[in-house]
Every structure is written in structure tokens, then in C-alpha cells.
Amino acid sequence: MTNLNRTEVLNSLIKHETLTILNIRKPENLGMVLNNNHLNFLLNELMESGHIETLNGVTPLTYTITNKGIAEGERLNDNI
């Protein structure tokens, strides 16, 4: 089983551009059953680093990838 990491989250958001919190938690979007605490930690870390953002005034909470996040996802994929 693959461990959830920032590369997996970035790749999913690069693929979809935006995902609600409900959709990002679906196993088909990240390819695994998730530990919600771990996912929340990674989402917060990626937001603090400027790799992802939330859309203002949108319910449910919706995440989107930034240009910085796309570049970081490409860099991480090149190192695999």
C-alpha cells in the first residue's frame, strides 16, 4: 500500500485543479483509504507553504492548486 504524502496530494490536485474536502477524501482520488488526521496535516502543510489554497466563500471547503504547487509537484515527480 502506498503511504499518503505531499506528492500524492499535489498530483491529485494537479490532475483535478480543484477538489472539495469531500472529494479529496474519496479513495478513487488519492488511490487509497485515508487517515483523515494525516490528510488534514498534509493539507495544512501545503497551504502554509503556498502550494495549495482554499477558495473563499465556497462550501464545502474547496482546495485548489497554485502555480507554486504545480512546480513543486513536477519537481517531486522528477525525483521519483
SEKEVEX-723606 format. One record per atom (N, C-alpha, C, O): residue in one letter; atom name; x, z, y. Coordinates in steps of 0.05 Angstrom, whole numbers. Example, Ala and Ser with C-alpha at 12.3 -4.5 7.8 and 13.67 -1.06 7.14 Angstrom:
% residues 2
atom res = a, atom = N, px = 264, pz = 156, py = -114 $
atom res = a, atom = CA, px = 246, pz = 156, py = -90 $
atom res = a, atom = C, px = 264, pz = 156, py = -66 $
atom res = a, atom = O, px = 285, pz = 169, py = -66 $
atom res = s, atom = N, px = 257, pz = 142, py = -45 $
atom res = s, atom = CA, px = 273, pz = 143, py = -21 $
atom res = s, atom = C, px = 258, pz = 157, py = 1 $
atom res = s, atom = O, px = 268, pz = 161, py = 23 $
% end
This chain:
% residues 80
atom res = m, atom = N, px = 17, pz = 0, py = -24 $
atom res = m, atom = CA, px = 0, pz = 0, py = 0 $
atom res = m, atom = C, px = 18, pz = 0, py = 25 $
atom res = m, atom = O, px = 38, pz = 14, py = 26 $
atom res = t, atom = N, px = 10, pz = -15, py = 44 $
atom res = t, atom = CA, px = 24, pz = -17, py = 70 $
atom res = t, atom = C, px = 18, pz = 7, py = 87 $
atom res = t, atom = O, px = -5, pz = 16, py = 88 $
atom res = n, atom = N, px = 38, pz = 18, py = 100 $
atom res = n, atom = CA, px = 34, pz = 40, py = 118 $
atom res = n, atom = C, px = 25, pz = 29, py = 145 $
atom res = n, atom = O, px = 36, pz = 8, py = 154 $
atom res = l, atom = N, px = 7, pz = 42, py = 158 $
atom res = l, atom = CA, px = -2, pz = 34, py = 184 $
atom res = l, atom = C, px = 20, pz = 40, py = 204 $
atom res = l, atom = O, px = 31, pz = 62, py = 205 $
atom res = n, atom = N, px = 27, pz = 20, py = 220 $
atom res = n, atom = CA, px = 48, pz = 24, py = 240 $
atom res = n, atom = C, px = 41, pz = 7, py = 265 $
atom res = n, atom = O, px = 21, pz = -8, py = 265 $
atom res = r, atom = N, px = 57, pz = 10, py = 286 $
atom res = r, atom = CA, px = 51, pz = -4, py = 311 $
atom res = r, atom = C, px = 51, pz = -34, py = 307 $
atom res = r, atom = O, px = 36, pz = -48, py = 321 $
atom res = t, atom = N, px = 67, pz = -45, py = 289 $
atom res = t, atom = CA, px = 68, pz = -74, py = 285 $
atom res = t, atom = C, px = 41, pz = -84, py = 274 $
atom res = t, atom = O, px = 31, pz = -104, py = 283 $
atom res = e, atom = N, px = 29, pz = -69, py = 255 $
atom res = e, atom = CA, px = 3, pz = -76, py = 244 $
atom res = e, atom = C, px = -18, pz = -76, py = 265 $
atom res = e, atom = O, px = -35, pz = -94, py = 266 $
atom res = v, atom = N, px = -18, pz = -56, py = 282 $
atom res = v, atom = CA, px = -38, pz = -53, py = 303 $
atom res = v, atom = C, px = -35, pz = -76, py = 323 $
atom res = v, atom = O, px = -54, pz = -89, py = 331 $
atom res = l, atom = N, px = -10, pz = -81, py = 332 $
atom res = l, atom = CA, px = -5, pz = -102, py = 351 $
atom res = l, atom = C, px = -13, pz = -129, py = 339 $
atom res = l, atom = O, px = -26, pz = -146, py = 353 $
atom res = n, atom = N, px = -6, pz = -135, py = 314 $
atom res = n, atom = CA, px = -13, pz = -160, py = 302 $
atom res = n, atom = C, px = -43, pz = -164, py = 301 $
atom res = n, atom = O, px = -53, pz = -186, py = 305 $
atom res = s, atom = N, px = -58, pz = -143, py = 295 $
atom res = s, atom = CA, px = -87, pz = -145, py = 294 $
atom res = s, atom = C, px = -98, pz = -152, py = 321 $
atom res = s, atom = O, px = -117, pz = -168, py = 324 $
atom res = l, atom = N, px = -88, pz = -139, py = 342 $
atom res = l, atom = CA, px = -98, pz = -144, py = 369 $
atom res = l, atom = C, px = -88, pz = -171, py = 380 $
atom res = l, atom = O, px = -102, pz = -184, py = 395 $
atom res = i, atom = N, px = -65, pz = -180, py = 371 $
atom res = i, atom = CA, px = -56, pz = -207, py = 379 $
atom res = i, atom = C, px = -75, pz = -227, py = 367 $
atom res = i, atom = O, px = -83, pz = -247, py = 380 $
atom res = k, atom = N, px = -82, pz = -223, py = 342 $
atom res = k, atom = CA, px = -100, pz = -242, py = 328 $
atom res = k, atom = C, px = -128, pz = -243, py = 341 $
atom res = k, atom = O, px = -139, pz = -264, py = 344 $
atom res = h, atom = N, px = -139, pz = -219, py = 348 $
atom res = h, atom = CA, px = -166, pz = -218, py = 357 $
atom res = h, atom = C, px = -168, pz = -216, py = 388 $
atom res = h, atom = O, px = -190, pz = -220, py = 399 $
atom res = e, atom = N, px = -147, pz = -210, py = 402 $
atom res = e, atom = CA, px = -145, pz = -206, py = 431 $
atom res = e, atom = C, px = -159, pz = -181, py = 440 $
atom res = e, atom = O, px = -147, pz = -165, py = 454 $
atom res = t, atom = N, px = -184, pz = -176, py = 432 $
atom res = t, atom = CA, px = -197, pz = -151, py = 438 $
atom res = t, atom = C, px = -212, pz = -142, py = 413 $
atom res = t, atom = O, px = -222, pz = -158, py = 397 $
atom res = l, atom = N, px = -213, pz = -115, py = 410 $
atom res = l, atom = CA, px = -228, pz = -103, py = 388 $
atom res = l, atom = C, px = -240, pz = -77, py = 397 $
atom res = l, atom = O, px = -227, pz = -61, py = 411 $
atom res = t, atom = N, px = -265, pz = -72, py = 390 $
atom res = t, atom = CA, px = -276, pz = -46, py = 395 $
atom res = t, atom = C, px = -263, pz = -26, py = 376 $
atom res = t, atom = O, px = -251, pz = -33, py = 356 $
atom res = i, atom = N, px = -265, pz = 0, py = 383 $
atom res = i, atom = CA, px = -255, pz = 21, py = 366 $
atom res = i, atom = C, px = -268, pz = 19, py = 338 $
atom res = i, atom = O, px = -256, pz = 25, py = 318 $
atom res = l, atom = N, px = -293, pz = 12, py = 338 $
atom res = l, atom = CA, px = -308, pz = 10, py = 312 $
atom res = l, atom = C, px = -297, pz = -13, py = 295 $
atom res = l, atom = O, px = -294, pz = -10, py = 271 $
atom res = n, atom = N, px = -290, pz = -35, py = 308 $
atom res = n, atom = CA, px = -280, pz = -58, py = 293 $
atom res = n, atom = C, px = -251, pz = -55, py = 285 $
atom res = n, atom = O, px = -243, pz = -64, py = 263 $
atom res = i, atom = N, px = -235, pz = -42, py = 301 $
atom res = i, atom = CA, px = -206, pz = -39, py = 294 $
atom res = i, atom = C, px = -204, pz = -21, py = 270 $
atom res = i, atom = O, px = -184, pz = -23, py = 255 $
atom res = r, atom = N, px = -223, pz = -3, py = 266 $
atom res = r, atom = CA, px = -222, pz = 16, py = 243 $
atom res = r, atom = C, px = -231, pz = 3, py = 217 $
atom res = r, atom = O, px = -228, pz = 15, py = 196 $
atom res = k, atom = N, px = -242, pz = -21, py = 218 $
atom res = k, atom = CA, px = -251, pz = -34, py = 193 $
atom res = k, atom = C, px = -227, pz = -43, py = 177 $
atom res = k, atom = O, px = -209, pz = -55, py = 187 $
atom res = p, atom = N, px = -228, pz = -37, py = 151 $
atom res = p, atom = CA, px = -205, pz = -45, py = 134 $
atom res = p, atom = C, px = -198, pz = -74, py = 135 $
atom res = p, atom = O, px = -174, pz = -81, py = 132 $
atom res = e, atom = N, px = -217, pz = -92, py = 139 $
atom res = e, atom = CA, px = -211, pz = -121, py = 140 $
atom res = e, atom = C, px = -194, pz = -129, py = 165 $
atom res = e, atom = O, px = -182, pz = -150, py = 165 $
atom res = n, atom = N, px = -195, pz = -112, py = 186 $
atom res = n, atom = CA, px = -180, pz = -119, py = 210 $
atom res = n, atom = C, px = -151, pz = -110, py = 209 $
atom res = n, atom = O, px = -133, pz = -124, py = 220 $
atom res = l, atom = N, px = -145, pz = -88, py = 196 $
atom res = l, atom = CA, px = -117, pz = -79, py = 193 $
atom res = l, atom = C, px = -107, pz = -81, py = 165 $
atom res = l, atom = O, px = -84, pz = -75, py = 159 $
atom res = g, atom = N, px = -124, pz = -89, py = 147 $
atom res = g, atom = CA, px = -116, pz = -94, py = 119 $
atom res = g, atom = C, px = -113, pz = -69, py = 102 $
atom res = g, atom = O, px = -100, pz = -69, py = 82 $
atom res = m, atom = N, px = -125, pz = -47, py = 111 $
atom res = m, atom = CA, px = -123, pz = -22, py = 96 $
atom res = m, atom = C, px = -144, pz = -2, py = 104 $
atom res = m, atom = O, px = -156, pz = -4, py = 126 $
atom res = v, atom = N, px = -149, pz = 18, py = 88 $
atom res = v, atom = CA, px = -166, pz = 40, py = 95 $
atom res = v, atom = C, px = -149, pz = 58, py = 112 $
atom res = v, atom = O, px = -126, pz = 65, py = 106 $
atom res = l, atom = N, px = -160, pz = 67, py = 135 $
atom res = l, atom = CA, px = -144, pz = 80, py = 155 $
atom res = l, atom = C, px = -148, pz = 110, py = 156 $
atom res = l, atom = O, px = -169, pz = 121, py = 149 $
atom res = n, atom = N, px = -127, pz = 124, py = 164 $
atom res = n, atom = CA, px = -128, pz = 152, py = 171 $
atom res = n, atom = C, px = -133, pz = 151, py = 202 $
atom res = n, atom = O, px = -116, pz = 143, py = 217 $
atom res = n, atom = N, px = -157, pz = 160, py = 210 $
atom res = n, atom = CA, px = -165, pz = 158, py = 238 $
atom res = n, atom = C, px = -146, pz = 173, py = 257 $
atom res = n, atom = O, px = -142, pz = 164, py = 279 $
atom res = n, atom = N, px = -135, pz = 196, py = 248 $
atom res = n, atom = CA, px = -116, pz = 210, py = 265 $
atom res = n, atom = C, px = -91, pz = 194, py = 270 $
atom res = n, atom = O, px = -81, pz = 193, py = 293 $
atom res = h, atom = N, px = -81, pz = 181, py = 250 $
atom res = h, atom = CA, px = -57, pz = 165, py = 252 $
atom res = h, atom = C, px = -63, pz = 141, py = 271 $
atom res = h, atom = O, px = -47, pz = 134, py = 288 $
atom res = l, atom = N, px = -86, pz = 128, py = 266 $
atom res = l, atom = CA, px = -93, pz = 105, py = 283 $
atom res = l, atom = C, px = -95, pz = 113, py = 312 $
atom res = l, atom = O, px = -85, pz = 100, py = 330 $
atom res = n, atom = N, px = -109, pz = 136, py = 318 $
atom res = n, atom = CA, px = -112, pz = 145, py = 345 $
atom res = n, atom = C, px = -84, pz = 151, py = 358 $
atom res = n, atom = O, px = -80, pz = 144, py = 381 $
atom res = f, atom = N, px = -66, pz = 162, py = 342 $
atom res = f, atom = CA, px = -39, pz = 167, py = 352 $
atom res = f, atom = C, px = -25, pz = 141, py = 360 $
atom res = f, atom = O, px = -14, pz = 139, py = 382 $
atom res = l, atom = N, px = -27, pz = 121, py = 343 $
atom res = l, atom = CA, px = -14, pz = 95, py = 348 $
atom res = l, atom = C, px = -27, pz = 81, py = 372 $
atom res = l, atom = O, px = -13, pz = 70, py = 389 $
atom res = l, atom = N, px = -54, pz = 82, py = 374 $
atom res = l, atom = CA, px = -67, pz = 70, py = 397 $
atom res = l, atom = C, px = -59, pz = 84, py = 423 $
atom res = l, atom = O, px = -54, pz = 70, py = 443 $
atom res = n, atom = N, px = -58, pz = 110, py = 423 $
atom res = n, atom = CA, px = -49, pz = 124, py = 447 $
atom res = n, atom = C, px = -20, pz = 118, py = 455 $
atom res = n, atom = O, px = -14, pz = 114, py = 478 $
atom res = e, atom = N, px = -3, pz = 116, py = 434 $
atom res = e, atom = CA, px = 25, pz = 109, py = 439 $
atom res = e, atom = C, px = 27, pz = 81, py = 451 $
atom res = e, atom = O, px = 43, pz = 77, py = 470 $
atom res = l, atom = N, px = 12, pz = 62, py = 440 $
atom res = l, atom = CA, px = 13, pz = 35, py = 450 $
atom res = l, atom = C, px = 1, pz = 32, py = 478 $
atom res = l, atom = O, px = 10, pz = 16, py = 494 $
atom res = m, atom = N, px = -18, pz = 49, py = 484 $
atom res = m, atom = CA, px = -29, pz = 49, py = 512 $
atom res = m, atom = C, px = -9, pz = 60, py = 531 $
atom res = m, atom = O, px = -5, pz = 49, py = 553 $
atom res = e, atom = N, px = 3, pz = 82, py = 524 $
atom res = e, atom = CA, px = 23, pz = 95, py = 542 $
atom res = e, atom = C, px = 47, pz = 76, py = 547 $
atom res = e, atom = O, px = 58, pz = 77, py = 569 $
atom res = s, atom = N, px = 54, pz = 60, py = 528 $
atom res = s, atom = CA, px = 76, pz = 41, py = 531 $
atom res = s, atom = C, px = 68, pz = 16, py = 545 $
atom res = s, atom = O, px = 86, pz = -1, py = 552 $
atom res = g, atom = N, px = 42, pz = 12, py = 550 $
atom res = g, atom = CA, px = 33, pz = -12, py = 564 $
atom res = g, atom = C, px = 29, pz = -37, py = 546 $
atom res = g, atom = O, px = 26, pz = -59, py = 556 $
atom res = h, atom = N, px = 30, pz = -33, py = 520 $
atom res = h, atom = CA, px = 27, pz = -55, py = 501 $
atom res = h, atom = C, px = -3, pz = -63, py = 497 $
atom res = h, atom = O, px = -9, pz = -85, py = 490 $
atom res = i, atom = N, px = -20, pz = -43, py = 501 $
atom res = i, atom = CA, px = -49, pz = -48, py = 499 $
atom res = i, atom = C, px = -63, pz = -34, py = 522 $
atom res = i, atom = O, px = -52, pz = -16, py = 534 $
atom res = e, atom = N, px = -88, pz = -42, py = 527 $
atom res = e, atom = CA, px = -104, pz = -29, py = 548 $
atom res = e, atom = C, px = -132, pz = -27, py = 537 $
atom res = e, atom = O, px = -140, pz = -39, py = 518 $
atom res = t, atom = N, px = -148, pz = -10, py = 551 $
atom res = t, atom = CA, px = -177, pz = -9, py = 545 $
atom res = t, atom = C, px = -191, pz = -23, py = 568 $
atom res = t, atom = O, px = -182, pz = -23, py = 590 $
atom res = l, atom = N, px = -214, pz = -35, py = 561 $
atom res = l, atom = CA, px = -230, pz = -48, py = 581 $
atom res = l, atom = C, px = -247, pz = -27, py = 596 $
atom res = l, atom = O, px = -260, pz = -11, py = 583 $
atom res = n, atom = N, px = -246, pz = -28, py = 622 $
atom res = n, atom = CA, px = -261, pz = -9, py = 638 $
atom res = n, atom = C, px = -291, pz = -14, py = 636 $
atom res = n, atom = O, px = -300, pz = -37, py = 637 $
atom res = g, atom = N, px = -307, pz = 8, py = 634 $
atom res = g, atom = CA, px = -335, pz = 6, py = 635 $
atom res = g, atom = C, px = -349, pz = -6, py = 611 $
atom res = g, atom = O, px = -372, pz = -14, py = 612 $
atom res = v, atom = N, px = -334, pz = -9, py = 589 $
atom res = v, atom = CA, px = -345, pz = -21, py = 565 $
atom res = v, atom = C, px = -350, pz = 0, py = 544 $
atom res = v, atom = O, px = -333, pz = 17, py = 539 $
atom res = t, atom = N, px = -373, pz = -1, py = 532 $
atom res = t, atom = CA, px = -380, pz = 18, py = 510 $
atom res = t, atom = C, px = -388, pz = 1, py = 486 $
atom res = t, atom = O, px = -404, pz = -17, py = 489 $
atom res = p, atom = N, px = -378, pz = 7, py = 462 $
atom res = p, atom = CA, px = -358, pz = 27, py = 455 $
atom res = p, atom = C, px = -330, pz = 20, py = 466 $
atom res = p, atom = O, px = -325, pz = -2, py = 474 $
atom res = l, atom = N, px = -313, pz = 40, py = 464 $
atom res = l, atom = CA, px = -285, pz = 36, py = 473 $
atom res = l, atom = C, px = -274, pz = 10, py = 462 $
atom res = l, atom = O, px = -275, pz = 6, py = 437 $
atom res = t, atom = N, px = -262, pz = -6, py = 479 $
atom res = t, atom = CA, px = -252, pz = -33, py = 470 $
atom res = t, atom = C, px = -223, pz = -36, py = 479 $
atom res = t, atom = O, px = -216, pz = -31, py = 502 $
atom res = y, atom = N, px = -206, pz = -43, py = 460 $
atom res = y, atom = CA, px = -178, pz = -47, py = 465 $
atom res = y, atom = C, px = -171, pz = -76, py = 468 $
atom res = y, atom = O, px = -183, pz = -93, py = 454 $
atom res = t, atom = N, px = -152, pz = -82, py = 485 $
atom res = t, atom = CA, px = -142, pz = -110, py = 488 $
atom res = t, atom = C, px = -112, pz = -110, py = 489 $
atom res = t, atom = O, px = -100, pz = -90, py = 498 $
atom res = i, atom = N, px = -100, pz = -131, py = 480 $
atom res = i, atom = CA, px = -71, pz = -134, py = 480 $
atom res = i, atom = C, px = -62, pz = -143, py = 508 $
atom res = i, atom = O, px = -76, pz = -158, py = 522 $
atom res = t, atom = N, px = -38, pz = -134, py = 516 $
atom res = t, atom = CA, px = -26, pz = -143, py = 542 $
atom res = t, atom = C, px = -4, pz = -163, py = 536 $
atom res = t, atom = O, px = 4, pz = -167, py = 513 $
atom res = n, atom = N, px = 5, pz = -177, py = 556 $
atom res = n, atom = CA, px = 28, pz = -195, py = 552 $
atom res = n, atom = C, px = 52, pz = -180, py = 542 $
atom res = n, atom = O, px = 67, pz = -191, py = 525 $
atom res = k, atom = N, px = 56, pz = -156, py = 551 $
atom res = k, atom = CA, px = 78, pz = -139, py = 541 $
atom res = k, atom = C, px = 74, pz = -134, py = 511 $
atom res = k, atom = O, px = 94, pz = -133, py = 496 $
atom res = g, atom = N, px = 49, pz = -129, py = 503 $
atom res = g, atom = CA, px = 43, pz = -124, py = 475 $
atom res = g, atom = C, px = 48, pz = -148, py = 458 $
atom res = g, atom = O, px = 57, pz = -145, py = 435 $
atom res = i, atom = N, px = 41, pz = -171, py = 468 $
atom res = i, atom = CA, px = 46, pz = -196, py = 453 $
atom res = i, atom = C, px = 76, pz = -200, py = 448 $
atom res = i, atom = O, px = 84, pz = -206, py = 426 $
atom res = a, atom = N, px = 91, pz = -196, py = 470 $
atom res = a, atom = CA, px = 120, pz = -199, py = 467 $
atom res = a, atom = C, px = 132, pz = -179, py = 448 $
atom res = a, atom = O, px = 150, pz = -186, py = 432 $
atom res = e, atom = N, px = 122, pz = -154, py = 449 $
atom res = e, atom = CA, px = 132, pz = -134, py = 430 $
atom res = e, atom = C, px = 124, pz = -140, py = 401 $
atom res = e, atom = O, px = 140, pz = -137, py = 383 $
atom res = g, atom = N, px = 100, pz = -150, py = 397 $
atom res = g, atom = CA, px = 92, pz = -158, py = 370 $
atom res = g, atom = C, px = 109, pz = -180, py = 359 $
atom res = g, atom = O, px = 117, pz = -179, py = 336 $
atom res = e, atom = N, px = 115, pz = -200, py = 376 $
atom res = e, atom = CA, px = 132, pz = -222, py = 367 $
atom res = e, atom = C, px = 160, pz = -212, py = 361 $
atom res = e, atom = O, px = 172, pz = -220, py = 341 $
atom res = r, atom = N, px = 171, pz = -193, py = 377 $
atom res = r, atom = CA, px = 197, pz = -182, py = 372 $
atom res = r, atom = C, px = 198, pz = -167, py = 346 $
atom res = r, atom = O, px = 217, pz = -170, py = 331 $
atom res = l, atom = N, px = 178, pz = -150, py = 342 $
atom res = l, atom = CA, px = 177, pz = -134, py = 317 $
atom res = l, atom = C, px = 174, pz = -153, py = 293 $
atom res = l, atom = O, px = 186, pz = -147, py = 272 $
atom res = n, atom = N, px = 158, pz = -174, py = 295 $
atom res = n, atom = CA, px = 155, pz = -192, py = 272 $
atom res = n, atom = C, px = 180, pz = -208, py = 266 $
atom res = n, atom = O, px = 186, pz = -215, py = 243 $
atom res = d, atom = N, px = 196, pz = -213, py = 287 $
atom res = d, atom = CA, px = 222, pz = -227, py = 283 $
atom res = d, atom = C, px = 242, pz = -210, py = 267 $
atom res = d, atom = O, px = 260, pz = -220, py = 254 $
atom res = n, atom = N, px = 238, pz = -183, py = 269 $
atom res = n, atom = CA, px = 257, pz = -165, py = 255 $
atom res = n, atom = C, px = 249, pz = -159, py = 227 $
atom res = n, atom = O, px = 262, pz = -144, py = 213 $
atom res = i, atom = N, px = 226, pz = -170, py = 218 $
atom res = i, atom = CA, px = 217, pz = -164, py = 190 $
atom res = i, atom = C, px = 231, pz = -182, py = 170 $
atom res = i, atom = O, px = 226, pz = -180, py = 146 $
% end
